Amino acid sequence: MKIDRTDRNILRHLQRDGRISNAELAGLVNLSPATCHRRTQRLFEEGWIKSVRAQVDPERVGLGVVVMVGVVLDRSTPESFSAFEAAVGKLSVVLDCHLVAGDFDYLLKIRVRDMADFNRLHGETLIALPGVRQTRTFFVMKIVKDSEPIAF
């Protein structure tokens, strides 16, 4: 499943604007609309494009506070990792969860309304996740870059 320069160009344009019409996209990548549509469909079918979705303004939906949480588990075993990941996967409030090397086992990105909202989440949910020994919380003061298109 290789892609060529034209496929890469399609991917770049779709990353910038997922709502672009097929006709407009075809013009930008110098293809007929039918050929562009077939290539785009193939990119979806082969997994090059994972999804297309709207990027909602978090402030407008009352989730303006970003919190990064470093999580240390009490054991480093496949079973403890699996149990933690399964539990985190069920939490819609957790936007990102990464297994990391370094001071933490996992780094979570969470959006909440305010500090009180996070305090409640932390006390009722995060510290009760399977295997959690310790958490370290970082409130984001300013977002400099967030969800930028992948450069390739």
N, C-alpha and C positions, 0 to 999 in steps of 0.2 A: 504494500500500500504506500506507494511513493506519490509525492505531489510535485508539480512543476512550478515554474515561476508564475504562471497565470493563476494557479490555485492559491499560491501564497498571496498574490495580489488580491484575490477575492477575500481571503481570510483577513487581510489587513483592513480592507474597506468595511467588512462586516463588523470587525472589532470596534471601529470608530462609530458606525451607525448601523445597528441591527435592523432598523426600520427602512433602510434604503430599498427602493423598489427594484425588482429584478431588471427592468428596462434601464434604469439609471446605473445600476451596478454593471450591466453588460456594456454600456457605453464607456464606463470608467476603465474597464479591463479589456476593451476592444474585442468583444465577442458578440455573437448574435444572442438575442434574449433566450432562445431555446437552448443553445449550447451553454450559456451561463447558468440557466436553471438546472440543467442536467449535472453540471459540475458542482453546483452548490448542493444539490440533493445528495450527490455522491460523498461530498465532504461531511454531510450530516450522517449518512449511513455508515461511513467508515470510522466515525468517531473523532474526526478532526475538529468538528464544532460540537461542543457539549450541550449548549443551550443558547437560547436567545431570550432575553428578558429585559424589563424596564428597570432602570436604576432609580429607585424611589428616594426622594429627599428625606433623610431620617428626621430632620428637625420638624418637617411638616406632619409627620406621624407620631410626634412626641417621643422620639428615641434619639435625642441629640447628644447623649453622653456615651463616649467610647471608653471601655475599660479593657485593659490587657491583663490577663491573669496567668501567672506562672503556677503550674501545679506540680508538686512532687508527690509521687506515689510511695506507699510504704514498702512495696516490693517491686523489683524489676523482673517480672516474669511474663511470659506470653499470656498467661491466664489473667493476670492483673491488668495488663495493657488492654486485652480484649474486653474485659468487663467494664473498664473505664470508658473505652471508646464506644461501646454499645450504649452506655448510659448517656454520654454526651451527645451522641447521635440523635437522641430523642428530645434534646433541649433546643427548642426553636430560638431561644434567646442567644445561643452561642452561634455566632456567624462563621467563625473559623476555629479549627482545632488542629494544631500541628504537634506531632511528636518531634521533640528537639533534643539536640545534644547540648550539654552544658549544665547550668545550675538547676534547670527544671526538667521534668519529663515531658510536659506538655505546655504549650502556650495557647491560650484561648483569647479570642477577640469577641467581646460582648457589647451589645448596645442596650442601654437602659434610659429611663426617663431622667433620673437624678441620683444623687448619692444615696438617698433613703431607699430608692428602688433597688440599687445594687446591694445595699446593706441587707435588705430582706432576702434577696436572691442568694447572697453569700451564706447567710445564716441558715436558711431553710433548704437550700439545694446544693450549692457548690461543695461545701465541706462534707455533705452527706453522700457525695458520689463515691462509688466503689473504690477502695484503696487509697483515698486521698489522705496523705499525712500532713501536707502543708500547702498553703497557697500564698502567693505574693501578688499584690494588686497594684496596678499602675493606671491612674486616671490620665487619659490623653488630654493634654491641654490645647493642642492645635494639630489638626490633620494637615500635613504638608503634601502628601501624595496618598491617594487611596484608589485601589482598583484600576490602575492604569493599564492600557492595552499592552500586551506582550510584544516586545521588540524582537523581530526575527527577520 
